[in-house]
Amino acid sequence: GGLPRTDVSGRITGKLIKDMSDHNWKVRAAAVEEVGTILTEANHRIAPQTGELMGALAQRFGDSNRNLAASALAMTGRVAEAMGAAVGERRHGHGLVPDLVKQMGDSKTSVRAAAAGALDAWSNAAGLGKVLPYVADKLLEVAAKMSADGKADALSWVLAALTGPAGEDGVAGDLDLAPVLAAAAVGLGDKATQARTAGGKLLDEVTRRVGSDATLRLCAAAAMPPALKKAALTHVERGGAVVGASAPNSLTPSPATS
């Protein structure tokens, strides 16, 4: 509803897409900035048809110039915000949420912050319920590869989203907490204290909402590796205490942040 949305598909030219993958980083950076100009001129309200834009931006997440990667992540958030609820549909959002989550594991703080900002924008536009399952699935997939800092940042993002306006609104009652639980288990199953602490806080929030019995039932039913399920169940049964450095060795180690 509200004000009309501008169709910007004509501005997403073949040249703009090509420039985004130019060998010269300055040309790539200028192309990403050009997207910002297009959004501004459309009063930050665009129709969901954006051609190849989302895919081209996503390719820049892995740019060798990590400052440019951060810019592309931030710009993706701005596009999601300008598009609104339609970004939650795969044909318009192009399934970029897992790519955003993957960047939470970057060694550069500015890249992780830009990824978190883009996830915020996406959740605000599409609704948290549309985003959380993808976040959890990706965290489970990259658990063995993601640094402890990355996991802690990603889980802190989930907790902030859950306790922020998007999570506390009317949607909270209908929000499926199973993905939240799976994400928390990824943290709890880690060797590093910061990841386990972040996972514990997230699981405690689920327990606060639905009680420990319902949380244990959700844990038992959740689709996740047995070691992670055990870590989550143990945490709830112990009343939310995060286990100290004597964590079992079967847990997923975090690779050192490069």
N, C-alpha and C positions, 0 to 999 in steps of 0.2 A: 504493500500500500504506500501511501504518501506520495512524494514527488516522483515524477516520471524518471525512468532510467535511460541513460544514453547508450545507444548501440555503438561500441567502439571497435567492432570487428574490422571496419574499414581502415582503422589506424594501425592494426596489427599486421603490418605489411611483410612481404617476403624478405625485404631488405632488413627490417628491424629484427626478425628472427635470425637471419644470417649473421647480422652484426653481433648478436648475442653470443655466437660461438666463433667470432673472429680470432685469429692467432694473436692479435695485439690486445692486451688487457685493457688499454684505454678505450678502444672501440667497444669492447664488451661492456665496460663500465658505463659508457655514454648511452648504450642501448638500454641498459637496466634503468638508468636515470630517465630516459625518454618515456618509459612506462609511467613514471611518477607524473610527468607533464601531462600525459594523456588522461590520467586519473583526475588531476587537478582541473583540467579543462572540462571534464565531465561532472564537475562538482561532487566527485567521489561517490557517484551513484551510477553504476554501469549495469547494462543488461548482461546476462550470463554468457553470451556468445563471445568468446575471446580467442577463437581459432587455436593456433599453436602456442599461444603465450605461456600457459601454465607449464607445458613440457619444456619450453625453452628456458624458463626461469629455474625449473628443477634441475636442469643440466648444470646450471651455474652453482648449485649447492656444493658440487664437488670441485669447484674451480681451484686451480693451483694457487691463485691469489686469494687468500682466506678473507681479506677485507672485502673483496668483491663478492665472495660467497655470503658473507654477513649481509651485504647490501641486497643481494638477491633474495635472501630469506625474509628480510624486512619488507621488501617490495611485494613479495608473495602475500604477506600478511595484509598489506594495504589493498591488494587486489581482492582478497577474500572479504575484507571489510566493505569495499565499494560494491561488491557483487551481492552481499547479503545472504539470505537463507539458501539461495540456489547453489551456493558453493558446496553445500552438504550433499548435493547429488553428484554421483560419480562422473556423469558426462560433462559436468561443468567444473567440478573441482579436480577432476583427473586423478583422483586417488592420491593426492600429494601428502596426506597426513603422515603415513609411514616414513616418507623421505624427510619430513620435518623432524620426526622423532629420532631418526638415525643421526641427524646433525647435533642432537643433544650430547652425543658422545665425542664431539670434536675436542681436541686438546686446547683450542683457543676459547677463552671465556666469552669474547665478543660474539663468536659464532653461536655458542650455546645460548647466549642471551637473545640473539636475533631469532633463533629457532623457537625459543619459549614465547617470544613476542608474537611470532607468526601463528603459533598454536593458540595463543590467547585470542587473536583476531578471528581465527577460524572457528573457535568455540563460540565466541560472541555472535558470529554471523550464522553458523549452522546449528548451534545448540550443542551442549556438552555431550549429550547422549549419542550424537552422531560421530563424535570424535574419540571418546574413551576406548571403544573396542579396538580401534586401529592402533591407538597408543599402546594398549596392553599387548596386542598381538606382536607388534614390532619389538617391544621390550623383551618379550619371551624369545623372539627370534635372534636378537642380537646380544642376549644376556652374556654369553661367553666372550664376546668381542668388545663390549662396551666398558670403558673405564669406570671405576668406582665413582669418580666425580660426576661423570655423565649420568650414571644411574641415579645418584643422589639428586642431581639437578632435575632430571626427568620426573622423579617421584615427588620432589618438592613442588614441581609444576602441577602435577595431578592433585596434590593436597590443596594447593592454593586455589585451583579451579573448582574443586569440590566444595571448599568452604567459602568461596567468593560468591558474587551475585548469581552467576550461572548455575552453580551447584545448589545454592540455598533457595532459589526461586521455586515456583510450582513444579518445575521439572524434577526437583530433587526426590519427590515422592515416587515418581515413575522411573527414576534413574536406575538402570541395571547396574548393581554394584559388583557383579561378577568380574568385569574387566579391571575394576579398581583393585580387587583382591588379587588377581593374577599379577598386576603390576607391583603391588606391595610385596608379593612373594619373591619376585625377582630381586628386590632389595634385600629381603630377609635371608635369601639363599646365598648372599655374597660374603666373601671373607673380610671385606673392608668395613670398618666400623661405620663410616659415613653413609654407605649404601644401606647397611642393615638398620641404622637409626632412622633413615628416611622411610624405609619400607615399614618399619615398626609404627612410626607416627601415622602413616597412611592406613595401615590395618586397624590401628586404634580408632581412627575416625569412622571406619566402617562399623566397628563394634559399638561406638558411641551412638550411631544412627539406628542400628537394628538389634543390638544386644548380642551377647556372646554365643547364645545357642544358634541363632540364625546365621551368625558369622561362621560358626563351625560347620553348619549345613552347607553354606555357600562354598566353603573351603573344600569340603568333601566332594561336592558336585563339580567343582571347577576343572576345566581342562588345562592341566599343567604338569610338568615332569614331577615324578614322585618325590624327589629330593626337595623341590620347592614347596610342594603341597605339605610335606612334613614340617618344613620350617615355619610355614604359615600356621598350621594347626598347633604346633608347639607354642608359638608366640601367644595365640589366643588362650590356650589352656593355662599358660603361666600368668595370665592376667595382664599381658602386654609388656612384660619386662624384656628389654633387648639383651640377648645373651652376650656376654663379654668376649674377650679374645679367644676363648677356648671353643670356638665354633668347630663343628665336625669338619673333617678334611674333605668329605665328599662334596662340599659346597662349591659352587662355581667361583673360580678365582677371577679377579678383575685384572685385565692386562694393565701394565703400567702405562700411565698417560705419557705419550711421546712429547 
